[in-house]
Amino acid sequence: MSLLKDILYKVTINAVVGSTNIAVHTIDFDSRNIVENDVFVAVRGTITDGHNYIDTAIKQGAKAVICETLPTNLNAGVTYIEVDNTNKALAIMASNYYDDPSDNLKLVGVTGTNGKTTVTTLLYQLFKNAGYKVGLLSTVKILVDDVAYKATHTTPDSLTINKYLKQMNEAGVEFCFMEVSSHGIHQSRTEGLRFEGGVFTNLSHDHLDYHNTFAEYRDVKKSFFDGLGKHAFAITNTDDKNGMVMLQNTAAKKYTYALKGYADYKAQILENEFSGLLLSIDGSEVWTRLIGNFNAYNVLAIYATAEMLGLEKVEILRLVSELQSVSGRFQYLVSDEKITAIVDYAHTPDALKNVLETINSIRTKNESLITVVGCGGDRDKTKRPKMAHIASELSTKVIFTSDNPRSEVPQTIIEDMEKGVEPQNFKKTLSILDRKQAIKTACQLAEAKDIILIAGKGHETYQEIKGERLDFDDFKTVKELLKQLQK
């Protein structure tokens, strides 16, 4: 049990009804989980408002309620705390409840449109290979040193973050690498955490269904760096036009990386093949199994971060050469028929363009590039025609299909995409609603030395259709289908 007044430390409070000098059990923002002596935090979500469940939480035993608006009828024996922002209050309370776990390790946040998962996962891998105990909070999974947990969001809710950070403390973890999404920043999920550093990868078209404008999306990302303290470092990609914007108001020590312009950390691509990249980083050559220009940026961000965290340059280069590619990020196989199949998470226009341009820079143009791509339902609709335009411009053949249609009609999503196809590219395109059938068709169309790109879902092992999650793995599917065609 903890005292409510201790959990409320540093929370800005507007009004208190009742006593804060009471022992409480735990905190939750889901009324269904509340039991005797718990604290219920009424969070306003995008779908439901926790204020509608205050009475339910009290009936289930809530001893205290944190809310933005006090209820009309107040229950005797229950303490009510009014705050301006319950998301922010929840994050600070979570950190207090779990004894400020971010203070006891070196936590690095990585934000940007693309590259967050790759950079965080490879930093985890690099520091593990260097002999440290390491934590990871990513889209793909949560790792407490060697113990893996399933991830449900890019940036988990603040209670989940602090719970796992506390477990990391108990496991003796020294470094933790965390994806920081724009949703997570906007919803104050990272409030109250002490970051050792922040990394900015890039900014392109995404999440405008949530943020409304690109400027708002950019400024939310920037606010993460605004919140870093003097003790921290901030590393930004200056080849991105928004790179320096991120550092405008930060108190952190500022560092830059780039392939093109001037920067503190510089790299040059010497060789770019399907087997990997040969890079020159600050005058030293290093071979990596990662592929493509976008991964050269990721490697440079990893290199800069590792040096900021105290590793020696020669040691970092050795560890970079040992890195393995991340699941669903330019993951490829070559069939017995010499057909190359690539699975990538590219689900934004910029990411898709990067992957296709990388493939085109490596291939000889004597082979076909067949792209299978869809767009998610109930998400930013404005990127659909852009992605279709990019796919049809940069591929020999394109098959539009379902991604995660969610509650939307798959055919409607594909029709939105088709609006972006230029007349001269119409003959390049096919539309096949069933994703497995679309991948099968790509395999049937492919000949020896051709390349198939399956974009959009990457590491995901499901399809979300009409509220139901169905098993589906792009990499397993294409591997099985290519095997069947060889028989």
SEMIVEX-686429 format. One record per residue (C-alpha): x, y, z; residue in one letter. Coordinates in steps of 0.02 Angstrom, whole numbers. Example, Ala and Ser with C-alpha at 12.3 -4.5 7.8 and 13.67 -1.06 7.14 Angstrom:
REM SEMIVEX-686429
atom X = 615&Y = -225&Z = 390&r = a
atom X = 684&Y = -53&Z = 357&r = s
//
This chain:
REM SEMIVEX-686429
atom X = 0&Y = 0&Z = 0&r = m
atom X = 56&Y = 178&Z = -37&r = s
atom X = -2&Y = 346&Z = 29&r = l
atom X = -105&Y = 444&Z = -97&r = l
atom X = -12&Y = 605&Z = -56&r = k
atom X = 154&Y = 521&Z = -103&r = d
atom X = 86&Y = 459&Z = -270&r = i
atom X = 23&Y = 636&Z = -307&r = l
atom X = 197&Y = 714&Z = -285&r = y
atom X = 230&Y = 841&Z = -426&r = k
atom X = 51&Y = 828&Z = -494&r = v
atom X = -26&Y = 1000&Z = -521&r = t
atom X = -191&Y = 996&Z = -425&r = i
atom X = -338&Y = 1116&Z = -446&r = n
atom X = -451&Y = 1051&Z = -307&r = a
atom X = -458&Y = 916&Z = -172&r = v
atom X = -615&Y = 844&Z = -93&r = v
atom X = -571&Y = 726&Z = 50&r = g
atom X = -403&Y = 673&Z = 121&r = s
atom X = -244&Y = 632&Z = 25&r = t
atom X = -167&Y = 556&Z = 182&r = n
atom X = -244&Y = 385&Z = 145&r = i
atom X = -168&Y = 217&Z = 100&r = a
atom X = -212&Y = 156&Z = -74&r = v
atom X = -178&Y = -7&Z = -164&r = h
atom X = -139&Y = 31&Z = -348&r = t
atom X = -182&Y = 150&Z = -492&r = i
atom X = -283&Y = 113&Z = -648&r = d
atom X = -373&Y = 207&Z = -787&r = f
atom X = -483&Y = 57&Z = -836&r = d
atom X = -633&Y = 46&Z = -720&r = s
atom X = -649&Y = -141&Z = -755&r = r
atom X = -483&Y = -172&Z = -665&r = n
atom X = -526&Y = -72&Z = -508&r = i
atom X = -534&Y = -166&Z = -343&r = v
atom X = -546&Y = -114&Z = -160&r = e
atom X = -436&Y = 35&Z = -110&r = n
atom X = -378&Y = 75&Z = -288&r = d
atom X = -356&Y = 247&Z = -368&r = v
atom X = -458&Y = 274&Z = -526&r = f
atom X = -392&Y = 400&Z = -654&r = v
atom X = -529&Y = 462&Z = -771&r = a
atom X = -439&Y = 483&Z = -938&r = v
atom X = -523&Y = 559&Z = -1090&r = r
atom X = -481&Y = 443&Z = -1235&r = g
atom X = -514&Y = 455&Z = -1421&r = t
atom X = -659&Y = 331&Z = -1407&r = i
atom X = -718&Y = 332&Z = -1226&r = t
atom X = -713&Y = 456&Z = -1082&r = d
atom X = -660&Y = 385&Z = -914&r = g
atom X = -767&Y = 516&Z = -826&r = h
atom X = -919&Y = 413&Z = -878&r = n
atom X = -854&Y = 267&Z = -774&r = y
atom X = -818&Y = 355&Z = -609&r = i
atom X = -973&Y = 283&Z = -525&r = d
atom X = -929&Y = 108&Z = -587&r = t
atom X = -753&Y = 124&Z = -517&r = a
atom X = -820&Y = 181&Z = -347&r = i
atom X = -942&Y = 35&Z = -341&r = k
atom X = -795&Y = -82&Z = -369&r = q
atom X = -700&Y = -7&Z = -223&r = g
atom X = -605&Y = 146&Z = -286&r = a
atom X = -547&Y = 248&Z = -137&r = k
atom X = -489&Y = 398&Z = -239&r = a
atom X = -535&Y = 473&Z = -407&r = v
atom X = -424&Y = 585&Z = -515&r = i
atom X = -528&Y = 685&Z = -639&r = c
atom X = -532&Y = 843&Z = -745&r = e
atom X = -710&Y = 886&Z = -693&r = t
atom X = -780&Y = 845&Z = -520&r = l
atom X = -940&Y = 742&Z = -526&r = p
atom X = -1102&Y = 827&Z = -472&r = t
atom X = -1134&Y = 697&Z = -337&r = n
atom X = -987&Y = 659&Z = -225&r = l
atom X = -975&Y = 500&Z = -123&r = n
atom X = -928&Y = 513&Z = 61&r = a
atom X = -769&Y = 417&Z = 100&r = g
atom X = -699&Y = 442&Z = -76&r = v
atom X = -561&Y = 570&Z = -110&r = t
atom X = -581&Y = 671&Z = -270&r = y
atom X = -433&Y = 761&Z = -351&r = i
atom X = -466&Y = 883&Z = -492&r = e
atom X = -325&Y = 914&Z = -617&r = v
atom X = -311&Y = 999&Z = -787&r = d
atom X = -247&Y = 845&Z = -879&r = n
atom X = -276&Y = 669&Z = -814&r = t
atom X = -158&Y = 591&Z = -944&r = n
atom X = -17&Y = 698&Z = -876&r = k
atom X = -67&Y = 664&Z = -695&r = a
atom X = -74&Y = 476&Z = -730&r = l
atom X = 103&Y = 477&Z = -801&r = a
atom X = 176&Y = 571&Z = -651&r = i
atom X = 79&Y = 462&Z = -529&r = m
atom X = 139&Y = 304&Z = -617&r = a
atom X = 319&Y = 359&Z = -603&r = s
atom X = 295&Y = 399&Z = -416&r = n
atom X = 204&Y = 235&Z = -384&r = y
atom X = 344&Y = 132&Z = -460&r = y
atom X = 480&Y = 232&Z = -368&r = d
atom X = 540&Y = 335&Z = -517&r = d
atom X = 617&Y = 187&Z = -610&r = p
atom X = 684&Y = 293&Z = -755&r = s
atom X = 803&Y = 377&Z = -631&r = d
atom X = 893&Y = 212&Z = -605&r = n
atom X = 942&Y = 174&Z = -785&r = l
atom X = 997&Y = 265&Z = -943&r = k
atom X = 837&Y = 287&Z = -1044&r = l
atom X = 850&Y = 344&Z = -1226&r = v
atom X = 695&Y = 393&Z = -1326&r = g
atom X = 692&Y = 379&Z = -1516&r = v
atom X = 561&Y = 476&Z = -1613&r = t
atom X = 524&Y = 511&Z = -1797&r = g
atom X = 408&Y = 446&Z = -1933&r = t
atom X = 519&Y = 302&Z = -1991&r = n
atom X = 664&Y = 207&Z = -1912&r = g
atom X = 607&Y = 207&Z = -1729&r = k
atom X = 593&Y = 18&Z = -1716&r = t
atom X = 754&Y = -16&Z = -1811&r = t
atom X = 857&Y = 108&Z = -1710&r = v
atom X = 791&Y = 54&Z = -1539&r = t
atom X = 800&Y = -132&Z = -1577&r = t
atom X = 976&Y = -122&Z = -1647&r = l
atom X = 1035&Y = -15&Z = -1501&r = l
atom X = 966&Y = -151&Z = -1386&r = y
atom X = 1058&Y = -282&Z = -1489&r = q
atom X = 1220&Y = -183&Z = -1492&r = l
atom X = 1225&Y = -152&Z = -1305&r = f
atom X = 1178&Y = -334&Z = -1269&r = k
atom X = 1322&Y = -390&Z = -1379&r = n
atom X = 1435&Y = -269&Z = -1283&r = a
atom X = 1393&Y = -366&Z = -1125&r = g
atom X = 1267&Y = -252&Z = -1040&r = y
atom X = 1096&Y = -288&Z = -967&r = k
atom X = 975&Y = -194&Z = -1081&r = v
atom X = 790&Y = -153&Z = -1096&r = g
atom X = 682&Y = -118&Z = -1250&r = l
atom X = 512&Y = -36&Z = -1268&r = l
atom X = 464&Y = -52&Z = -1452&r = s
atom X = 323&Y = -80&Z = -1575&r = t
atom X = 376&Y = -260&Z = -1600&r = v
atom X = 408&Y = -313&Z = -1419&r = k
atom X = 458&Y = -265&Z = -1244&r = i
atom X = 618&Y = -340&Z = -1177&r = l
atom X = 676&Y = -339&Z = -996&r = v
atom X = 853&Y = -398&Z = -1029&r = d
atom X = 821&Y = -575&Z = -1098&r = d
atom X = 636&Y = -587&Z = -1051&r = v
atom X = 515&Y = -542&Z = -1192&r = a
atom X = 338&Y = -473&Z = -1176&r = y
atom X = 212&Y = -436&Z = -1314&r = k
atom X = 193&Y = -253&Z = -1364&r = a
atom X = 21&Y = -180&Z = -1405&r = t
atom X = 65&Y = 2&Z = -1443&r = h
atom X = 218&Y = 94&Z = -1512&r = t
atom X = 226&Y = 189&Z = -1347&r = t
atom X = 132&Y = 95&Z = -1208&r = p
atom X = 24&Y = 186&Z = -1080&r = d
atom X = 119&Y = 268&Z = -938&r = s
atom X = 75&Y = 135&Z = -809&r = l
atom X = 141&Y = -3&Z = -923&r = t
atom X = 300&Y = 96&Z = -961&r = i
atom X = 340&Y = 122&Z = -777&r = n
atom X = 293&Y = -56&Z = -731&r = k
atom X = 421&Y = -125&Z = -856&r = y
atom X = 552&Y = 4&Z = -809&r = l
atom X = 531&Y = -53&Z = -628&r = k
atom X = 557&Y = -233&Z = -684&r = q
atom X = 713&Y = -175&Z = -775&r = m
atom X = 776&Y = -96&Z = -614&r = n
atom X = 748&Y = -261&Z = -523&r = e
atom X = 838&Y = -357&Z = -662&r = a
atom X = 990&Y = -242&Z = -652&r = g
atom X = 962&Y = -164&Z = -824&r = v
atom X = 1081&Y = -19&Z = -859&r = e
atom X = 1017&Y = 47&Z = -1028&r = f
atom X = 842&Y = 54&Z = -1101&r = c
atom X = 794&Y = 105&Z = -1279&r = f
atom X = 616&Y = 163&Z = -1309&r = m
atom X = 513&Y = 209&Z = -1461&r = e
atom X = 425&Y = 374&Z = -1430&r = v
atom X = 275&Y = 399&Z = -1543&r = s
atom X = 184&Y = 562&Z = -1578&r = s
atom X = 26&Y = 487&Z = -1499&r = h
atom X = 125&Y = 442&Z = -1343&r = g
atom X = 199&Y = 617&Z = -1329&r = i
atom X = 31&Y = 702&Z = -1360&r = h
atom X = -55&Y = 592&Z = -1229&r = q
atom X = 83&Y = 630&Z = -1100&r = s
atom X = 133&Y = 447&Z = -1085&r = r
atom X = 316&Y = 495&Z = -1066&r = t
atom X = 283&Y = 632&Z = -937&r = e
atom X = 383&Y = 609&Z = -776&r = g
atom X = 516&Y = 501&Z = -858&r = l
atom X = 700&Y = 550&Z = -848&r = r
atom X = 778&Y = 527&Z = -1019&r = f
atom X = 966&Y = 515&Z = -1038&r = e
atom X = 946&Y = 562&Z = -1221&r = g
atom X = 832&Y = 583&Z = -1370&r = g
atom X = 858&Y = 538&Z = -1554&r = v
atom X = 764&Y = 610&Z = -1703&r = f
atom X = 763&Y = 503&Z = -1862&r = t
atom X = 655&Y = 595&Z = -1990&r = n
atom X = 484&Y = 670&Z = -2019&r = l
atom X = 364&Y = 632&Z = -2161&r = s
atom X = 178&Y = 613&Z = -2198&r = h
atom X = 90&Y = 508&Z = -2064&r = d
atom X = -44&Y = 511&Z = -1928&r = h
atom X = -136&Y = 663&Z = -1998&r = l
atom X = -299&Y = 575&Z = -1951&r = d
atom X = -245&Y = 609&Z = -1771&r = y
atom X = -142&Y = 768&Z = -1778&r = h
atom X = -244&Y = 862&Z = -1912&r = n
atom X = -96&Y = 957&Z = -1986&r = t
atom X = 85&Y = 918&Z = -2025&r = f
atom X = 139&Y = 1069&Z = -1920&r = a
atom X = 48&Y = 998&Z = -1769&r = e
atom X = 126&Y = 827&Z = -1797&r = y
atom X = 300&Y = 907&Z = -1808&r = r
atom X = 274&Y = 1014&Z = -1652&r = d
atom X = 218&Y = 864&Z = -1550&r = v
atom X = 381&Y = 775&Z = -1595&r = k
atom X = 477&Y = 934&Z = -1553&r = k
atom X = 395&Y = 944&Z = -1380&r = s
atom X = 485&Y = 782&Z = -1333&r = f
atom X = 653&Y = 869&Z = -1358&r = f
atom X = 588&Y = 1027&Z = -1272&r = d
atom X = 564&Y = 920&Z = -1116&r = g
atom X = 741&Y = 849&Z = -1109&r = l
atom X = 848&Y = 913&Z = -964&r = g
atom X = 1023&Y = 989&Z = -962&r = k
atom X = 1098&Y = 821&Z = -914&r = h
atom X = 1031&Y = 739&Z = -1074&r = a
atom X = 1091&Y = 733&Z = -1255&r = f
atom X = 985&Y = 766&Z = -1411&r = a
atom X = 1039&Y = 692&Z = -1578&r = i
atom X = 955&Y = 746&Z = -1740&r = t
atom X = 962&Y = 705&Z = -1925&r = n
atom X = 1008&Y = 869&Z = -2012&r = t
atom X = 977&Y = 798&Z = -2186&r = d
atom X = 793&Y = 805&Z = -2138&r = d
atom X = 724&Y = 981&Z = -2161&r = k
atom X = 642&Y = 971&Z = -1988&r = n
atom X = 798&Y = 905&Z = -1902&r = g
atom X = 858&Y = 1069&Z = -1828&r = m
atom X = 680&Y = 1119&Z = -1780&r = v
atom X = 685&Y = 980&Z = -1651&r = m
atom X = 832&Y = 1061&Z = -1561&r = l
atom X = 770&Y = 1241&Z = -1558&r = q
atom X = 714&Y = 1247&Z = -1376&r = n
atom X = 796&Y = 1098&Z = -1295&r = t
atom X = 908&Y = 1117&Z = -1142&r = a
atom X = 997&Y = 955&Z = -1189&r = a
atom X = 1172&Y = 946&Z = -1265&r = k
atom X = 1146&Y = 955&Z = -1455&r = k
atom X = 1224&Y = 838&Z = -1585&r = y
atom X = 1191&Y = 809&Z = -1770&r = t
atom X = 1213&Y = 669&Z = -1897&r = y
atom X = 1200&Y = 669&Z = -2087&r = a
atom X = 1250&Y = 583&Z = -2248&r = l
atom X = 1241&Y = 740&Z = -2356&r = k
atom X = 1265&Y = 900&Z = -2257&r = g
atom X = 1385&Y = 955&Z = -2121&r = y
atom X = 1360&Y = 865&Z = -1954&r = a
atom X = 1448&Y = 806&Z = -1796&r = d
atom X = 1430&Y = 626&Z = -1857&r = y
atom X = 1455&Y = 595&Z = -2044&r = k
atom X = 1440&Y = 439&Z = -2151&r = a
atom X = 1464&Y = 396&Z = -2333&r = q
atom X = 1393&Y = 245&Z = -2426&r = i
atom X = 1536&Y = 156&Z = -2516&r = l
atom X = 1439&Y = 1&Z = -2571&r = e
atom X = 1251&Y = -37&Z = -2570&r = n
atom X = 1199&Y = -216&Z = -2608&r = e
atom X = 1065&Y = -341&Z = -2557&r = f
atom X = 1196&Y = -421&Z = -2445&r = s
atom X = 1226&Y = -258&Z = -2349&r = g
atom X = 1309&Y = -88&Z = -2342&r = l
atom X = 1490&Y = -35&Z = -2338&r = l
atom X = 1498&Y = 131&Z = -2246&r = l
atom X = 1631&Y = 256&Z = -2201&r = s
atom X = 1587&Y = 331&Z = -2032&r = i
atom X = 1696&Y = 474&Z = -1974&r = d
atom X = 1837&Y = 408&Z = -2084&r = g
atom X = 1825&Y = 224&Z = -2033&r = s
atom X = 1752&Y = 89&Z = -2144&r = e
atom X = 1623&Y = -33&Z = -2078&r = v
atom X = 1521&Y = -169&Z = -2162&r = w
atom X = 1342&Y = -197&Z = -2103&r = t
atom X = 1211&Y = -324&Z = -2154&r = r
atom X = 1079&Y = -186&Z = -2155&r = l
atom X = 1025&Y = -128&Z = -2328&r = i
atom X = 984&Y = 39&Z = -2409&r = g
atom X = 1011&Y = 226&Z = -2386&r = n
atom X = 880&Y = 236&Z = -2247&r = f
atom X = 977&Y = 106&Z = -2148&r = n
atom X = 1137&Y = 206&Z = -2171&r = a
atom X = 1048&Y = 345&Z = -2073&r = y
atom X = 990&Y = 218&Z = -1943&r = n
atom X = 1167&Y = 151&Z = -1921&r = v
atom X = 1235&Y = 327&Z = -1902&r = l
atom X = 1104&Y = 368&Z = -1769&r = a
atom X = 1150&Y = 207&Z = -1677&r = i
atom X = 1336&Y = 247&Z = -1688&r = y
atom X = 1311&Y = 425&Z = -1621&r = a
atom X = 1199&Y = 364&Z = -1478&r = t
atom X = 1320&Y = 227&Z = -1427&r = a
atom X = 1463&Y = 353&Z = -1418&r = e
atom X = 1354&Y = 472&Z = -1315&r = m
atom X = 1324&Y = 328&Z = -1194&r = l
atom X = 1510&Y = 298&Z = -1170&r = g
atom X = 1561&Y = 160&Z = -1289&r = l
atom X = 1728&Y = 173&Z = -1380&r = e
atom X = 1728&Y = 211&Z = -1567&r = k
atom X = 1823&Y = 51&Z = -1619&r = v
atom X = 1708&Y = -55&Z = -1510&r = e
atom X = 1552&Y = 25&Z = -1585&r = i
atom X = 1611&Y = -9&Z = -1764&r = l
atom X = 1644&Y = -192&Z = -1720&r = r
atom X = 1472&Y = -209&Z = -1642&r = l
atom X = 1388&Y = -121&Z = -1791&r = v
atom X = 1465&Y = -251&Z = -1908&r = s
atom X = 1381&Y = -390&Z = -1805&r = e
atom X = 1204&Y = -316&Z = -1807&r = l
atom X = 1063&Y = -424&Z = -1876&r = q
atom X = 917&Y = -346&Z = -1971&r = s
atom X = 753&Y = -316&Z = -1878&r = v
atom X = 601&Y = -427&Z = -1910&r = s
atom X = 491&Y = -354&Z = -2047&r = g
atom X = 617&Y = -218&Z = -2092&r = r
atom X = 689&Y = -257&Z = -2265&r = f
atom X = 680&Y = -441&Z = -2220&r = q
atom X = 715&Y = -545&Z = -2373&r = y
atom X = 734&Y = -721&Z = -2440&r = l
atom X = 791&Y = -793&Z = -2608&r = v
atom X = 694&Y = -943&Z = -2673&r = s
atom X = 769&Y = -1092&Z = -2766&r = d
atom X = 703&Y = -1010&Z = -2924&r = e
atom X = 812&Y = -857&Z = -2884&r = k
atom X = 661&Y = -747&Z = -2847&r = i
atom X = 699&Y = -619&Z = -2709&r = t
atom X = 553&Y = -581&Z = -2591&r = a
atom X = 568&Y = -431&Z = -2475&r = i
atom X = 449&Y = -395&Z = -2330&r = v
atom X = 451&Y = -219&Z = -2260&r = d
atom X = 345&Y = -119&Z = -2136&r = y
atom X = 342&Y = 32&Z = -2255&r = a
atom X = 168&Y = 103&Z = -2221&r = h
atom X = 199&Y = 287&Z = -2257&r = t
atom X = 234&Y = 369&Z = -2426&r = p
atom X = 412&Y = 415&Z = -2376&r = d
atom X = 454&Y = 241&Z = -2309&r = a
atom X = 383&Y = 157&Z = -2465&r = l
atom X = 482&Y = 275&Z = -2577&r = k
atom X = 642&Y = 239&Z = -2480&r = n
atom X = 622&Y = 51&Z = -2495&r = v
atom X = 578&Y = 55&Z = -2680&r = l
atom X = 720&Y = 175&Z = -2721&r = e
atom X = 840&Y = 63&Z = -2624&r = t
atom X = 786&Y = -90&Z = -2723&r = i
atom X = 798&Y = 5&Z = -2887&r = n
atom X = 972&Y = 69&Z = -2844&r = s
atom X = 1032&Y = -110&Z = -2817&r = i
atom X = 943&Y = -207&Z = -2956&r = r
atom X = 1011&Y = -211&Z = -3134&r = t
atom X = 842&Y = -164&Z = -3215&r = k
atom X = 845&Y = -328&Z = -3315&r = n
atom X = 727&Y = -402&Z = -3186&r = e
atom X = 550&Y = -350&Z = -3136&r = s
atom X = 503&Y = -269&Z = -2971&r = l
atom X = 329&Y = -325&Z = -2916&r = i
atom X = 256&Y = -230&Z = -2769&r = t
atom X = 112&Y = -289&Z = -2659&r = v
atom X = 44&Y = -146&Z = -2554&r = v
atom X = -112&Y = -90&Z = -2461&r = g
atom X = -161&Y = 45&Z = -2337&r = c
atom X = -236&Y = 29&Z = -2163&r = g
atom X = -419&Y = 64&Z = -2128&r = g
atom X = -480&Y = 194&Z = -2001&r = d
atom X = -316&Y = 288&Z = -2023&r = r
atom X = -249&Y = 438&Z = -2121&r = d
atom X = -339&Y = 429&Z = -2289&r = k
atom X = -237&Y = 566&Z = -2372&r = t
atom X = -83&Y = 454&Z = -2388&r = k
atom X = -175&Y = 319&Z = -2489&r = r
atom X = -163&Y = 399&Z = -2664&r = p
atom X = 16&Y = 455&Z = -2625&r = k
atom X = 71&Y = 279&Z = -2585&r = m
atom X = -13&Y = 209&Z = -2740&r = a
atom X = 70&Y = 343&Z = -2847&r = h
atom X = 242&Y = 302&Z = -2777&r = i
atom X = 217&Y = 113&Z = -2796&r = a
atom X = 157&Y = 127&Z = -2977&r = s
atom X = 296&Y = 250&Z = -3025&r = e
atom X = 438&Y = 148&Z = -2951&r = l
atom X = 382&Y = -33&Z = -2986&r = s
atom X = 367&Y = -140&Z = -3141&r = t
atom X = 201&Y = -209&Z = -3078&r = k
atom X = 92&Y = -163&Z = -2928&r = v
atom X = -42&Y = -264&Z = -2841&r = i
atom X = -155&Y = -161&Z = -2726&r = f
atom X = -228&Y = -266&Z = -2585&r = t
atom X = -293&Y = -263&Z = -2407&r = s
atom X = -179&Y = -213&Z = -2263&r = d
atom X = -273&Y = -199&Z = -2098&r = n
atom X = -443&Y = -136&Z = -2160&r = p
atom X = -512&Y = -133&Z = -1982&r = r
atom X = -692&Y = -69&Z = -1990&r = s
atom X = -678&Y = 0&Z = -2168&r = e
atom X = -731&Y = -87&Z = -2329&r = v
atom X = -568&Y = -150&Z = -2411&r = p
atom X = -629&Y = -106&Z = -2586&r = q
atom X = -656&Y = 76&Z = -2533&r = t
atom X = -476&Y = 87&Z = -2469&r = i
atom X = -409&Y = 19&Z = -2634&r = i
atom X = -517&Y = 141&Z = -2733&r = e
atom X = -442&Y = 283&Z = -2631&r = d
atom X = -269&Y = 218&Z = -2676&r = m
atom X = -308&Y = 201&Z = -2861&r = e
atom X = -345&Y = 388&Z = -2872&r = k
atom X = -157&Y = 419&Z = -2857&r = g
atom X = -108&Y = 314&Z = -3009&r = v
atom X = -57&Y = 415&Z = -3162&r = e
atom X = -141&Y = 363&Z = -3328&r = p
atom X = 23&Y = 298&Z = -3400&r = q
atom X = 38&Y = 178&Z = -3252&r = n
atom X = -138&Y = 103&Z = -3256&r = f
atom X = -79&Y = -50&Z = -3352&r = k
atom X = 49&Y = -87&Z = -3216&r = k
atom X = -83&Y = -110&Z = -3080&r = t
atom X = -195&Y = -250&Z = -3018&r = l
atom X = -316&Y = -249&Z = -2872&r = s
atom X = -339&Y = -409&Z = -2771&r = i
atom X = -434&Y = -390&Z = -2606&r = l
atom X = -373&Y = -550&Z = -2523&r = d
atom X = -194&Y = -519&Z = -2463&r = r
atom X = -139&Y = -701&Z = -2477&r = k
atom X = -207&Y = -710&Z = -2654&r = q
atom X = -117&Y = -547&Z = -2696&r = a
atom X = 49&Y = -618&Z = -2634&r = i
atom X = 16&Y = -782&Z = -2727&r = k
atom X = -16&Y = -686&Z = -2888&r = t
atom X = 147&Y = -590&Z = -2865&r = a
atom X = 239&Y = -756&Z = -2844&r = c
atom X = 156&Y = -826&Z = -3002&r = q
atom X = 202&Y = -670&Z = -3102&r = l
atom X = 383&Y = -673&Z = -3045&r = a
atom X = 519&Y = -755&Z = -3147&r = e
atom X = 700&Y = -798&Z = -3104&r = a
atom X = 795&Y = -647&Z = -3033&r = k
atom X = 635&Y = -544&Z = -3012&r = d
atom X = 603&Y = -453&Z = -2849&r = i
atom X = 441&Y = -453&Z = -2749&r = i
atom X = 414&Y = -318&Z = -2618&r = l
atom X = 273&Y = -346&Z = -2493&r = i
atom X = 249&Y = -181&Z = -2403&r = a
atom X = 147&Y = -114&Z = -2257&r = g
atom X = 136&Y = -246&Z = -2122&r = k
atom X = 315&Y = -302&Z = -2094&r = g
atom X = 331&Y = -387&Z = -1924&r = h
atom X = 141&Y = -396&Z = -1893&r = e
atom X = 74&Y = -574&Z = -1880&r = t
atom X = -110&Y = -532&Z = -1901&r = y
atom X = -239&Y = -445&Z = -2009&r = q
atom X = -372&Y = -339&Z = -1925&r = e
atom X = -538&Y = -358&Z = -2018&r = i
atom X = -707&Y = -300&Z = -1949&r = k
atom X = -645&Y = -300&Z = -1769&r = g
atom X = -568&Y = -473&Z = -1783&r = e
atom X = -382&Y = -514&Z = -1778&r = r
atom X = -340&Y = -653&Z = -1900&r = l
atom X = -172&Y = -741&Z = -1908&r = d
atom X = -71&Y = -676&Z = -2055&r = f
atom X = 117&Y = -662&Z = -2077&r = d
atom X = 183&Y = -587&Z = -2240&r = d
atom X = 355&Y = -669&Z = -2226&r = f
atom X = 288&Y = -843&Z = -2186&r = k
atom X = 156&Y = -827&Z = -2321&r = t
atom X = 275&Y = -780&Z = -2462&r = v
atom X = 401&Y = -911&Z = -2406&r = k
atom X = 268&Y = -1049&Z = -2413&r = e
atom X = 196&Y = -989&Z = -2579&r = l
atom X = 366&Y = -983&Z = -2664&r = l
atom X = 402&Y = -1159&Z = -2601&r = k
atom X = 235&Y = -1221&Z = -2671&r = q
atom X = 272&Y = -1145&Z = -2841&r = l
atom X = 439&Y = -1236&Z = -2847&r = q
atom X = 354&Y = -1405&Z = -2837&r = k
//
